[in-house]
Amino acid sequence: TFLIRLPLEEIWKPDITPFSAIEPPQTLTPKIAVVSKDGLVTYIPSQRLKLLCENEDGLIGPQGNCTLKFGSWTYSGNLLSLEASEISFLSELLPTPKYRITSAEQSIHDQYYPCCKESY
């Protein structure tokens, strides 16, 4: 199969970002995507994220739940389609002295605003 490797700066990429980021993500891998002849783009970055984690009470206790939201700031649901996939990365997360991640769930939520007929 024919594959081409391109720097990320040369291709379109969505602006998926954690809404609770304390600072911009730090990419730890080369910023190169693999593009197949049918147009499929594969890019799996290894990133260090610093995120604010709060529950409904505003505090995280010894066994608290933390909700992290990711999405696009500029693309509507008409232009960007996210898919939930199997969560298999828990063993790859770097440990922190403060928290231990024991499980994770994901869901997709479409948000509608009075201004617009498309979802965000």
N, C-alpha and C positions, 0 to 999 in steps of 0.2 A: 504494500500500500504506500502511496505517495504522501509524505508528510513534509511540511515546511515549518521552520522555526522562525518566529518573528519577535522582535522586541515589543513589549506591550504598548509603547508609545506609537506604534505604527498601526494598531488595530483599535476598533471601538470596544470599550468595555463598560459594563454598567457601573453605576456609582453606589453599589451595595455597601452599606456602612453600618456599624453598630451605632444606634441612636444615643446610647449611654456612654460613648467613648470619652475618656478624660483627655486623651491626646490622640493624634492620628496614628493609625496602625503602622507598625514597623515591619516591613517585609524582610524576611530572613533568607529568602531564596532568590535566584536570578529572576528578573522580570522578563521572562520569555514564555510565549504561548506556542503550542503546537497546533497547526492548522492542517486538516486533512483536505483532500481534493474535493470532497462534497461540502466543504465550508464549515464543518464542525470544528469549534475552537475549544481546546483543552488548556486550562490554566488552573493549577492548584497551588496557591501560594501558602507558604509557611509564614505565619504572621504572629507577632507579639502584640497582644491587645491589652490596653489598660482601660478597664471599664468600671463605672460606678454601679454598685450592686445594692439595691434597696428592695425591701419587700413592701407590702401594703402599709406597715406601721412606720416605715422609714428606717428600720433597724434590721440588722442581720444578727440573729442569735447563734448559739452553738449548733443548731440544726435548722437554720433558716432556709427559705427558698429564695432564689434570685431569678428574676425574669429579665432576660436580655432581649432587646428588640433590634432586628436588623431590617434594613429596607433601603429604598432609593429616595433621595431628596428631590429628584427632578423628573423621573420617568413614571408615567401612570401605568396602571395595570394593562392598558391597551398596548403599551410598548415593551413591557417587561413582564415575563412570566417566571415566577419562582416555583420551585418544586421541592417538597419535603422528601428527604431520602433517609435511608437507615443511618442511625447515629452509631458510628463505629470508631470515633476518634478519642474517646475518654482516656484510653491508655496512652495516647500521644501527648496529652496536655502536661505542661511542666508544672510540678507541684509548687505551691506557695506555702509560706509558713502560717498563713492565716486561715486558709480555706482548703477543703478537700471536696472535690466533685465526686459524688457517688452515683448520680444518675442524671439523665437529661431527657427532655421531651421537646418536640418541636411541632409547631402548627403554622398554618398560613392564614392570615387575617386580612381581608380587604377592607380598607377604610374609605368611606364616602364622605365628602364634604359638600355643604350647600352650594358652593360655587360651581361644582363640576359634576358631570354625569359619569365620568370614568372613576374607577377606584384607584386608590394609592396605597 
